[in-house]
Amino acid sequence: MGTVLSVNLGKARHCDAADIGVTAIDKHPVAGSVELRAPGPKEGGLGSGVVGDEICDRRHHGGDDQAVYAYAREDLDGWAAELGREIPGGMFGENLTTSGIDVNGARIGERWQVGAEAVLEVALPRIPCRTFADQMREQGWIKTFTQRALPGAYLRVVVPGRVRQGDPVTVLHRPDHDVTVALTFRALTLEPELLPQLLAADALPEKVREKARLRTAR
């Protein structure tokens, strides 16, 4: 069983590195409970699955397959040690900073009970972008982050509900395949030869499965 260490929300701010000139990547812990709900499609939907969290670039962020972003405190601590700086919860743009659950080792389609109400489903790894690099201010950050393959997980909201700091995170269902968040990330970035393996995960978005099918057909 894991734990939610913080629930983090972001507000829009100016960012030259962002495609549309604004970003809400810089998220901060909030007190009290926050509602999670399925936001609908990426464009035309509600944006974030976390009520009160802003999504600026809806071409690339938000929507049902990227409703909630989770990152493990254990991995943040590893980055903090490597970079020699503090990394508070929310700095990676995650909505849920967790402890005690292997986010990157989670399987695509794995379902988590978070708190008393919400059920979330592991959908995708996070892919780093220029806005993330601008947020971190580390030379070669995208390359470093990609090589480490600790991307954190985007989650769908299967059952809506309220979550808060201290809520337990329990794995309700683990699919019978080996397609993890980390493996999917590696396949989509530096190791495309792994793409055919992703077809074992029915819960991957169709766009990713199509990419895997095309690689398999070659």
Secondary structure, DSSP 8 states (H G I E B T S, - for coil): -EEEEEEEEE--EE-TTSTTSEE---EEE-SS-EEE----STTTS-S-SBTT---S-TTTS-SGGGSEEEEEHHHHHHHHHHHTS---TTTTS-SEEEESS-STT-BTT-EEEETTTEEEEEEEE----HHHHHHHT-TTHHHHHHHHT---EEEEEEE-EEE-TT-EEEEEE--SS--BHHHHHHHHTT-GGGGGGGGG-TTS-HHHHHHHHHHHH-
